């Protein structure tokens, strides 16, 4: 191979192997947790490498099935069935391609970070609660609150059941390995933590003949089921359309926020957001045609790619090649992987979605943002993913409107003559109570000069309220209020 033509081939080849080893257990775990055949997780990982990986956008970002969409995918499969999932993912890809073509990718950076982090935290909580039931080899309740409320009872039952106790021990051991892996000797840490955890759990299950559930294998071609024409008829279902919107918004936001995070990890070319959205959309469209899981950019794989020394997109393309070879040549290996070990990996992944340090820092500096984050997360757990995100976005808009309507009233009273009042800032209906309380506190028996020239914005509600206050102040026989209107060039009034 000509090293002058491919100067970074050695680094990219080594990085691709690391990313493959990180991606393999995650692809399988996300698929099993989503209620679909394990091979479909590999299909999405392969498409993420061989299709999205070839395209422009973020050169070092790696795509595949993401833990962040697991809850939503599981609900969609349970509600509408696996054939409709392909239609939903295909429609998601088409919408992402359209948004990329319209250059809307950059606008996702305008979404409140608190809403996105709240969304991920809510997903993390539901994911942890749901996968803990898989760790204990029992069925999880349907609702998010039900999952959390039922955990103590499920744990009490598991302790009294031999098979459930074995499953619990294997899952807990997997989580412990993942948590402690970064403290292991450097030579050991050349093996990615998720692969080591699953490998050791599989070995323990085989050596001790543990009575735990393992992955069901169907074969790569057997698991691929393109959506039928009947499945496309479900696009008339309002619930399916809402799911498509949720998939599109969440997958796009997660991918583009991941791209921003990856850009901070390296000094190479920056992400082209619109092209990255096109790449993600193309990948999801292909996944939809194959009936596979939706994809997003995955920060765990992307960070592993950068840290392993990748220089170009060749590393992520090669990681897709290794996934394809594994799925084609060694699918029977999946049948030995214990499900509680995969559940343990997703519990650990869910915990990493909850930004505990960020919440503490936000609470100290920006309590409003911290509240938005927490309300979004709790809403997702209590209601659903889609409604929770909408609640978070609505709160962010209200908070922004409240802060944008900052207004200041300065009163100068020299003891004789008229009282001078200066209003500056943005006078909106949100601040009306404060404005009127301050104005009505002015002396009733003194003339008032109200100067509005410092206002940048005066809405209709405020203008009307100020005029009414001026009439009331003058009605008791006081000299009429003299009001200086804001300059037309500086103020907008609907």
N, C-alpha and C positions, 0 to 999 in steps of 0.2 A: 504493500500500500504506500502510495506517494505521500510522505509526511508533509511536503510543501503544500500539497492540495488539501490535506486534512490535518492541519497542524495540532489540533486538540483531540485527535482520535483516541489516544491512550487515556486521557483524563475522562473523556465522555464515555468510553467503553466501561471503565471501572465504575463511574457514577451510575451508569445504567443498571449494572448488576445490583448495586446497593438499593436503588429505587425499586427494582423488581422484587427484591427480598422484603422490602417494607410494604410494597403494594399487595403482594400475594395474599397474606392473611387478612388484610383489610378488605380486599375485594370480596373474598369469600364470606367474611364476617358480616359485611354490610348486606350482602345478598340474603344470607340466612335470616338476619334480623328483619329484613324487609318482606319476608314471607315468599320469596321467589327461589327457584333453583340456584344453587351455588355457582353454577357455570355462568349464569347471566351477569354476575358481578365481574367475572373474568372477561366476559365479552365487552363490558363497558370499559374496563381497564385497557383492553387491547385497542378499542376504538380511540380511547383517550391518547394512546401512544402513537398509533399508526395513522390516524386521521387528524385529530386536533394537534398532535405533536408536530406534524409537518407544516402546519399553517403558521402565519405570522401573528404576532400579538405580544405575548410575554415569552421570551425565548427559553427561560429556565423553569417556567411553571409547569407542573405535571398534573394532568387531569385524570379523573376516574370516578367510580361511585363514591359518594361522600357520606360520612356518618351524619352530617347535618340534615340530609334529606330522608334519612331512614324512617323517621316517624311518619312523615307525610306519605312516603311511598307505601308503607305498610297499610295505612288507612285507606289509600286509594285502591290497593289490591283487594283488601277485604270488602270494600264497598262496591267496586265495579268489576273486579276480576282481572286476571293477568292479561288477557287479550286487549283490554281497554288501556292498560298501562302503556303499551306501545304507541297507541294513538295520542295519549297525553304527552309522552316524551317527544314524539314527532312534532306535535303542535308547538310544544315548548321550544324545540330547535328552530322551527320556522319563525316564531316570534322573535327569538334572539337574533337570527340572521337579519330579519327586518329592522330591528332596533340598531344593529350594527351598521347596516346599510344607510340608515337615516342619521347615523353618527350620534346616537343617544347614549353610547357607552360612558362618555365622560360625565353625564348627568347623574350616574349612579353614585359618583363621589359626593354628590350633594345630599344624599340620604344621611340623616342623623346617625352618627356613630353609635350613640346610645341605643337607638332602635335596633341596629344590626347586632350589637353585642347582647342586647336583651333578647333578640330573636335566637341567637346562638345559645344563650344561657337557658332559655325555655326549652329548646330542643335538647340540650344537654341533660336537663332535669328529667324530661320524659324518657329520653334514651336510657339514662341510668336506671330509672325506676322500672322500665319495661324489661331491660336486659338482666336485672337482678333476679327476675322470675325465671329466666332461662338458666341462669347460674344455679338456681335451686330446683331445676327440672320440674317446674309447675307452670300452669297457664296464667297469663297476666290479665287483669281486668281491662275493660275496653277504654275507660276514660283516664285522663292524666291524673286527676285527683284520686280516682279509685286505685290506680297503681301505687301511688304514694301511701294512701291510707291502709292498703292491704299488706304492705311489706312486713310489719311486725307479726301478723298472723301467719304469713307464708314462711317466715323464718322459724317460728315456733313449730310448725308442721314439719319443716325440712329436718330439724334436729332429731325428730322422732322416727324418720324414715331412712333406712340404710342407703337406698339408691340416691335419694335426694341429698343425703349428707355427703356421699361420695362426689356427687356433681358439685355441691357447694364447695367442698374442699379443693377440687380441681380449678374451679373458677376463681376462688380466693387466691390460690397459689399463682395463677396466671397474672392476676392484678398485682400481687406482691412482687413478682419478677419484673413487671413493667415499671413499677415505682422504684425498685432498687437497682435496676439495670444501669442507670447512669453512674452508680457508685462502684460498679464492677471494675476490675483491672482493664486497662486500655486494650490489651490484646483480645479480651473477651468481647469488648464493645464494638469490635469490627463486625460482629454479627448484629444486625438490627434487633432491637428489643422485642418488637411484635413477633418476629420469626422465632427468636429464642424462646419466648414464652409459649407459643403454640407448639413448637417442637418438643420442648420439655414436657408439656402437658400431654401431648400425644404419646410420648415415650412412657410416661408414668401410667397412662390408661392401659397401654398394651402390656407392660411388665407386670402390673398388679391386677390385670383383668378386671378393671373397674366397670361397674354396671352403669355406664353413662351413654347418653345419646350421641351419635356421630353424624357427620354430614351425609345426606343422601346424594348419590351420584347418578346423573342421567346421561352424561356424555355431552360434549359441546354441541354437536349438531342436533341432538335430541332436545336440547333445552331451548334452541332458537325457534321462536314461533312468531313470524311476522303477523301483524294485526290483520284480521279479515275485514271485508267490506261491512259486515254487520257491526263490528266494533266501531267503525267510523260513524255509524248512525248515532252513537252515544254523544257525539258532539252537540246534539240538540238538547242534551241534559244540562241544566243550569249548574248542577253540582260538579259535573265534569269540567265545564268551562271555568268555574271558580278554582278548581284544582290546577288547571293549566296556568291560570294567572299566578297562582301561588308558586307553582314550580318555576315559572319564568322569573318572577321577581326575586325569589330566594336564591335560585341557582345563579342568576346573573350577579346579584349583589355579593354573594359569597365568593364567586370567581374573581370579581374585580377588586374586592377588598383583599383577597388573597394575593392578587397581583401586586397591589400596593405594598403589602407586607414583604413579598419576595424581592421587590425592587430595593428595599432597605437592607437586604442581605448580601447584595453583590454590587459590583461597580460596572457591570456590563450595560448593554442597551436597555433603556427604559421601556416599560410596557406601553404599547399603542392600544388604548382601551377599546376603541371601536373595532379594530381588527381582532382583538382578543374575544370580543363578544361574537363576532362573525365565526371565529374558530370554535368557540363553545357551542354556538348554534348548529354549525355543521356537524359536530360530533354528536350532539343530542338528536339531530335529525336521523343520522345513521343508526344510532342506538334505538330510536323509535321504530325504524323499519325492521330492525332485527328483533324487536320485542324485548329489549334489554332495559337495564336500569338507567335513570337519568345520570348525567355526569356534571361535575363541577370541577374547578381547579381545587386541589387538595393541598392545604398548607403543610401537612405532615410530610407528604412525598416531595413537595417542592423544596422544603427546607432541607430534607435529606439529600436531594439532588445538588443543591448549592454547596452544602457542607462536604459532600463527597468530591467536590472539585470540578463539577460540570462546567463547560465553557460555552457550549452551543446546544441547539435543540436536538442534536443527534442523540444525546443521552436519553431523552424522553421517548424518542422514536424507538431506540433499541430496547428500552424497557418494555414497550409494547410487543416487540418481537419475542422477547423472553417469555412474556405472559402467554403469547400465542403458542409457542413451542411447548410450554408446560401443559396448557389446556388440551393440546392435540396429542401429546405423547404420554403424559403422566396423569390423566384425570382420575385414575383409580386411587391415587395417593390421597385425594380429598376425603375418601370414605373412612380414613383412619383418624381424621381430625375431630376431637370431641367438641360438641356444641357449647358446653360451658366455658371452654377455653376461648372460643370466638366471642361469646357473650362477655367474658372478662375483658377482652381487648376493647370492646365497644363501651363497656362501663368506664374504662380508663380514658377512652377517646371522649366520651360524654363529659367526664369531669374536666377535661382540658378545655371544653367549650364554655365553661362557666368562669368568667373573668373576675375572680375574687379580688385580686390586687387592684384591678381597675375600679371595681365598685368602691373599695375603701378609699382610693385616691379621689374618685369623683365625689364621694360623700363629703370629703374635707373641703374640696374646692368648688364644686358645682353640684349642689344638692338637687337642683331641678333635673339635671341630666341623670343623676343617679336614680332618682325616682322614676323617670321615664324607662330606664333600663330595667328596674325591678318590676314595674307594672307590666311592661311588655312580657317579661319572662313569666310572671304569675298568670297573666291572661292566656298565654299559650298553654300552660299546664291546665288551667281551669276550664278554658273554652275549647280552642283549637288553634292550630298554627296560623291559618289565614286571618281569623278574627283577631288573634293576639297581635299580629303584625300591624293590622289596620288600627287597632287601639293605640299602639305605640306611635305610629305615624301621626295619628290625630293629636295625641298629646304633644308631640314634637312641634306640630304646626301651631297649636294653641300657645305653647311656651314661647315660640319665636314671635308670634303676634303680640304677646304680652310684653316681651322685652323690647320689641320694636316700637311699642307705644309709650316709650319713656317720655315723661313730661316733667317740667320744673316750673314752679310758681314762686316768683320772688316778689315780696311785698315791701314797699318803702313807705313808712308812715312818719312824717316829720312833726306830728303833733298838731299841726295847723294846715289848713288847705286840704286838697284832695288826697286820698290814699292812692298811691300808684302801685299797680299790680302788673307784672311782666310774665307772660306765659311763653315758654320756649320748648322745643322738642316736637313730639308727634301727639296730637290730640285726637284720640280715637275713643269709641264707645267703651272700650275696655277700661279706660282711665276716668270715665265720667264721674263715678262716685267720689274719687279722690279730688278731682277738680272742683266739683260742686261743694263738697264739704269745706274746702279751703276758702272758696269765695263766700260762702254763706257765713263763715266765721268773721268776715270783715265787719267793721262797725256799720250799723244800719243808719246812723244819723250823720254819716259823712259822705261827701261825693267821692266817686271812685273813677279813676282813669285806668282802663284795662287795655294794655298794649299786647296785641297778638302778632306783631311783626316778626317775632322770633320763632314762630311756628313753621315747621317744614311740611306738616300735614295736618289738615283740619277736616274731619269727616262730617257728613251731614248731621249725624246725631249730636255731635259736640257743638256744631254751629247753632243748631236749634236750641239746645240746652243753655248755651251761653246767652242767647238773645232772650230766652224766657227768664233767666236769672236777672238780667239787666232790667227787664220790665218789673219784676217783683221788687228789686232793690229800690227802684224809683217810685214805686206805688205808695210808699209811706210818706211821701212829701219831700223826699231827698232830691237833690239836683240829679237829673238824668245821668246815667253812666255814660262816660265818653269812651267809646271802643275804637281802637285803632286796628283796622283790618290787616291781615297778613298780606305780604306782597304777592301778587298773582303769579309771578315767575317762580316763587319759592314753594308755593303750597299747591297741593292737589286735593280737591274736594269732590267726592263722588256725587 
